[in-house]
């Protein structure tokens, strides 16, 4: 039972940390809808600084863990990845602005595939049926990530408008999903 509680505690921490990128990406979507010109390059630069800070925070979290917790933790991997992606975004922001579509689509696919795994963990830990809804939301997130990468409506929307709409939808879904997971963890801990 202790192991399940520890896993739920780690999951809660991860979910709370994922609210910030969701809110920032919603702000990005609204700005992109209204200020298309040269905004992508500026955004990539700002995103680069954010990723470097976020990666540094993950590395600090890893260094503060005890030896037993470090074995099961992936903060160092995530921290290094975020830090170096941030550095690349700062140094090559004009190039990354051109491939932002693919990066954002891949981010959504990975993020929601991870959420799918979380909800499947809940399926086996609890008798509640909320995991089914999280799985459906994860499927929608993976679909939108794929939609951004494939860009089937290229002639109807500008790329920045499509990114803005898909980002807005995906991040609102992600916030709802985060709340549902936190509620599920709380219900599971009450038992």
N, C-alpha and C positions, 0 to 999 in steps of 0.2 A: 504494500500500500504506500510506503514511503517513496518508492521509486515513481509511482504514478503522480503523487503530489509534487515531487521535485520536477517532473516533466511538465506538469500543468503550470508550475511557477515559471519555468523557463519560457513556456509558450506564451504566457501572459505578458512577460517582459518583451518578447519579440513582437507581439501584437501591438502593445502600446508604442513601441518604437516605430512601427509602420504607419501610425497615424500622421506623423509629420510629413513624410514624403507625399502622402495622399493629398493633404491640404495644400502643400506647395504646388503639386501638379494641377490641382483644380484652379489655383490662382493663375498658373501658367496658361491653362486652357482659355480662361476668360480674357487674359491679356492678348493671347494669340488671336482670338476671334476679332478683337477690335484694333489691334496694332500689328498687322502682318509684316510690314516692311522692316527688314533688317533685325527683326526681333529674335529670330532663331539664333543668329550668331551671338547676340547679347545673352540670350537665355542659356546657351551652351556654356558661355563663360561663367555665368552665375552658378549654373549646375555644377561646373567643375570645382568651384570653391566649396559649394555645399557638399559634394562627394568627398572632397579631401577632408573636410571637417568631420563628416559622418564616419568616414573610414578611420580617422584618428581616434574618435570616440570609441569605436568598436575595438580598436587595438588596446586602448586604455582599459576598457572593460575586461578584455582577456587577461591583461597583466595583473588585474586586481583579483582574479579568481585563485582559489587554492588549487593544489596539484590534482586533486581528485576531480574537480570540476573541469579543469583544462582538458582532460582526456575526452570528455563527451561534448566539448564546446567547439563551435566553428567560427567564433568571433574573429580570430586572427586571419582566417581565410577571407572572410567577408571584409574585414578592415583593410587588408592589403589590396583586394580587388577594387573596393570603392576608392581608396586613396589613389591608386594608379590610374583608374579611369578618370578621376577628377583631374589629375595632373595632365593627362593626355587631352582632356577637354579644354584645359586652360591654354596649353601650348598649341593646339591645332583646332581652335574653335571654328574656323571657317570651313574646314574639311568636315568636321563632325556635324556641323549644321546641315550639310548636304545629306548625311547618312543618319540623321536623327530619327527618321521614320523607322528605319530598321532596328535601331537601338531600342526605341520606345516599344515597338512591337515585340521584340525579343524579351524585354523587361516584363511586359504584361504576361507573356506566355509562361515565363519562369515563375513569376510571382503567383499566378493563379494555379499553376501546376503544384507549387509548394502548398498552397492553401487546400488543394484537393487532397494532398497527402495528410494534412492536418485533420481534415474532416473525416478521412477514413480511419485515422487513429481514434477519433471520437466515436466512430461507429462501433469499434471493438471495446471501448472503455465504458460506454454508457448505453442505456436503453432508450434515451431520448431520440426523437426523430429529426431534430433540428439539423443534424449532419447532412441530411438529404438536400436541404435548401442551400447549404453552403456548397455542396457539390455542384448543384445546378448553377449557382452564381459563379463558381470557379470555371465551369464550362463556358459560360458567357464571356468571362474575362479572357480565356484562351482564344475563343472565337474572335473577339475584338482585336487581340494582339495579332492574330493571323490576318485579319482584315486590314490592319494598318500596314503590315508588311507587303501583302499582295496588292493593295490599292486598286480594287476593281473599278472604282468610280473616278479614275484619274481625270477624265474629260469633264465631269460634272462639277467637281470641287477643286479648289486649289489644294495643294498638299498641306498647307498650313491649316486650312479650315477643317480638313479631314482629321488631321492630328488633333486639333482642338476638340472636335466633337467626340471622337473616340476616347481621348484622354478624360474628358469630362464624365462621360458615361462610365468608363472603367473605374475611375477613382471614386465616384459616388457609390458604385457597386462594392468597391473595396472597403469603404468606410462602413457600409451596412454589414458586410461580411465580418469585419473586425469586431463590430458590436455583437453580432450573433455568436462569434467564437468566444468572446469574453463572457457572455451570458451562459453559454454552454459549459465553460470551465467552472463558473460559479455554481451552476446547478449540479455539476459533477462533484464538486468539493463539498456540497451540502450533504451528500450521502454518507 
